[in-house]
Amino acid sequence: MTIALSEQAGGKFVEVRLSGKLHKDDYQHFVPAVEKAIAANGKIRVLMEMHDFHGWDLPALWQDIKFDRMHHEHIERIAMVGEKKWESGMATFCKPFTSAKIRYFDVKDSAAARQWIAEP
């Protein structure tokens, strides 16, 4: 698994690049960075880019659900950018766990994802 995080606009936007399969231990890197951005900004937006992404193992999926429940009111928008049809279904699957607006974009539309995440 590879996770790369970067902050944009002073931490208001967090970009997460994922490849491989997410495991429970991967959340030890991701969660503190996102919580730092939330603490600094109150609410944030997340751009999640998935390249050669293979999903979560079961313990990681549980970590993701717990994170979403804890921070559902702190994330305004989530743009999911991927290259596989099943990834678009993830946006629908995630909706009950967050109050964020969620949209899926194909990798060829990554510029549109960045534009949407930055809109007022």
Sequence and secondary structure as in RCSB ss.txt:
>XXXX:A:sequence
MTIALSEQAGGKFVEVRLSGKLHKDDYQHFVPAVEKAIAANGKIRVLMEMHDFHGWDLPALWQDIKFDRMHHEHI
ERIAMVGEKKWESGMATFCKPFTSAKIRYFDVKDSAAARQWIAEP
>XXXX:A:secstr
 EEEEEEEGGGTEEEEEEEEEE GGGHHHHHHHHHHHHHHHSSEEEEEEEEEEEEE HHHHHHHHHHHHHHTTTE
EEEEEEESSHHHHHHHHHHGGG SSEEEEEEGGGHHHHHHHHH  
